[in-house]
């Protein structure tokens, strides 16, 4: 963290094969939404495949790629560091999942696989 103490940061990555026929329109939707959250955005064209980069607001950094591996959309973000021990926070979260509590990002994992996905993390 800025003060030299150790902390933990939440990261999120999602790939999707669900792509529209108009990636430029999807890029604009992402830009509009992220800017509504206070995130500063910039769009970079990587050979006909635009990528949105964002900083500030609720994230340290974020990106939305319209042509990730295997012709998928990819979105990723990392939060600012917060006080806490990352390993202990992960263990606590996984214990709470065992009691059927759900967390952001869990909606992208089929219900029957939630405990399998997070058991060893």
C-alpha positions, 0 to 999 in steps of 0.5 A, spaced: 500 500 500 502 507 499 504 507 506 508 501 506 504 496 509 501 490 506 494 489 503 490 485 498 487 487 492 481 484 488 482 482 481 477 480 476 477 477 469 472 474 465 472 471 458 466 471 453 464 467 447 458 472 446 460 477 442 456 482 438 457 484 430 458 491 432 464 491 437 465 498 436 458 499 439 460 495 445 466 499 446 462 505 447 457 502 452 463 500 456 466 507 455 459 510 457 458 505 463 465 506 466 465 513 465 459 514 469 462 510 475 468 516 475 473 511 471 477 515 466 477 511 459 481 511 453 480 507 447 486 504 443 485 500 436 489 494 436 489 492 428 481 493 428 480 490 435 479 496 439 480 495 447 478 500 452 483 501 458 480 505 464 483 508 471 480 511 477 474 511 480 472 504 483 478 501 480 486 501 479 485 499 472 481 495 468 481 493 460 475 491 455 478 487 449 474 486 443 478 480 440 482 476 446 484 469 445 480 465 441 475 470 438 472 472 445 471 478 449 475 479 455 474 484 461 479 485 467 479 489 473 484 490 479 481 494 485 486 499 489 489 495 495 486 495 502 488 493 509 488 485 510 492 479 508 490 476 502 491 469 503 487 470 510 481 474 506 481 468 501 480 463 506 475 467 509 471 468 503 471 460 501 469 458 508 463 463 507 462 460 500 461 453 503 455 456 507 452 458 500 454 465 500 455 468 494 460 474 492 461 478 486 463 474 480 460 468 482 454 469 477 459 467 472 460 460 475 455 455 475 452 454 481 453 446 482 461 448 480 462 454 485 465 450 491 469 446 486 472 452 483 474 455 489 475 449 494 483 450 493 484 457 492 
